Structure formats: C-alpha cells, structure tokens
Amino acid sequence: MPTVTRDEAFALLGAKDGPPATVQEAAVLIGVSVQSVYDWPDTLPARIADRVQAAVARRLLPAALIGHNEPARSRQAGAREEAPAKG
C-alpha cells in the first residue's frame, strides 16, 4: 500500500477542488477524536491511511457499492460542515 502523508490526508478529506479538511472535519469524517488527528505523524500508519481512504470512498462511491444502506454524502466544493453544538 502506498504511504499517505498527513497533508495528503487533509487534502483527500477536503471538499473537491476546495481547501483541505480542517483537523475537526478530518476527525468527524474518520470517526476519531480531534486530539488523535493532532497526534498524527507526518507519514500515516496503514491503519489511519485505511480510515482516510474509507472516508473518501463513503463520500464518493454509491452506498450500495460499499454495503451501506445510507446514501453517500458528498460535500460541495468549498462547503464546510458545521460542528454540532456542545451543550
């Protein structure tokens, strides 16, 4: 498997033709804490690279193709998702 750098991961998780994902967006998309994303090394280990690639697949591929019942979510170029309010 090819290596994935931290910067490549943010670019992959960002909006198509838009800015890279933020740390918070990356954490939400791959299902980890913000702190764990801050702790990513420059070259991601295979287990984290796999999660990044899976998040990209969920966004781009039809849900039926990857075995999900939910429709694939896609972000428009430049769109940012708001973080849920804590309360």
Stockholm file with secondary structure:
# STOCKHOLM 1.0

chainA/1-87         MPTVTRDEAFALLGAKDGPPATVQEAAVLIGVSVQSVYDWPDTLPARIADRVQAAVARRLLPAALIGHNEPARSRQAGAREEAPAKG
#=GR chainA/1-87 SS CCCCBHHHHHHHHSCTTSCCCCHHHHHHHHTCCHHHHHTCCSBCCHHHHHHHHHHHHHHHSCGGGGTCSSCCCCCCTTCCCCCCCCC
#=GC SS_cons        CCCCBHHHHHHHHSCTTSCCCCHHHHHHHHTCCHHHHHTCCSBCCHHHHHHHHHHHHHHHSCGGGGTCSSCCCCCCTTCCCCCCCCC
//
